[in-house]
Amino acid sequence: MSNPPAYGYVDIDADTARHASRIYWDDTAADYQAEHGEFLGDSDFCWSPEGLRESELRLLGDVAGRTVLEIGCGGAQCARWLRTQGARVVGMDLSAGQLAQARALGARTGIEVPLVQGDAVALPLADESVDLACSAFGAVPFVADSAALMREVARVLRPGGRWVFSTTHPFVWCLPDEPDEDTGLRIYHSYFDRRAYTEHDEGGRAVYTETHRTVGDRVREIVGAGLTLVDLLEPEWPAGLTATWGQWGPERGAYVPSTSIFVTRRPGAPTKDQYTPLRAQHPRVS
């Protein structure tokens, strides 16, 4: 049997996605943090390449005194910021390489948070053990079964708790990885093709995978897990931000969103602070 192509769209299973993500993020963790660390900050909560910060949006509400799980924490920048706000935080990631970066940043900043290596579709936590869960481009686009991830988060959330995550906007699946106004706005791939984008090494082993779900898929996964979708943010590109990040940039960002942020809640006990939709306060999100 011939090896698969170097890259393309294929169906993948959970083990393939898990192994590929470990390989990729272990190999690239140091380079990723070196390239994006200044933008992310050592102890800051950045939701997206558009530069939206939790300090501005407060999507998680008042975190003081609450137990927060960051899924796919990478360098744990978000977890450290949450710690400075009075939260009890656990950062979890599949990649030992990313967790090594998180430990190094923790030592450098003096802001230490507990770190756990684990799989987002099999969270190593007890039922109803956290008040809030969050993920800034972590785990959700890389697992083969994101519906299982939603069910796991719903399981560990206490009633009334929020689960907020950002990921690549589903429409971007149709477009090439180019941030410019010309090439980057040409539809070249089907929005409805849910096969994973996968890269292989010379031996045919998957070394990177990224999965796609439509907006409707995401909503059904959230609702199917017993969660309530309370908001969906689609950030506009901010004036004055000229830097590009992969396919994110000011030229294409003026026309289409590249990020989606889902704000969800587990039904049950009311929280001490209610969520307020953000459009009026923050025109950059819709």
Secondary structure, 3 states (H helix, E strand, C coil): CCCCCCEEEECCCHHHHHHHHHHHHHHHHHHHHHHHHHHHCCCCCECCCCCCEHHHHCCCCCCCCCEEEEECCCCCHHHHHHHHCCCEEEEEECCHHHHHHHHHHHHHHCCCCCEEECECCECCCCCCCEEEEEEECCCCCCCCCHHHHHHHHHHHEEEEEEEEEEEECHHHHHCCCCCCCCHHHCCCCCCCCCCEEEEECCCCCEEEEECCCCHHHHHHHHHHCCCEEEEEECCCCCCCCCCCECCECHHHHCCCCCEEEEEEECCCCCCCCCCCCCCCCCCCCC
